[in-house]
Amino acid sequence: MAFAYCLDCGGRIYLGHRPWVGQSAFCDRCDADLEVTRINPLELDWIDNLVDSDRPQDLELELAPALQEP
């Protein structure tokens, strides 16, 4: 059974018998979202939770006409 340690709290995270690069890992102790970035040696890194980084800019563009004074 393969395991790694959480980058945030140091908790042990079990990854099954054959972990793979890109496998998601979740820490039950601190709720950190991580992923496997290397197999030998086993290494974890943070997952980028922002799926669409352009979203906040789009929202500003949508609100801009409503905020303008007539």
Secondary structure, DSSP 4 states (H G I P E B T S, - for coil): -EEEE-TTT--EEEEESS--TT-EEE-TTT--EEEEEETTTTEEEE----S-TTHHHHHHHHHHHHHS--
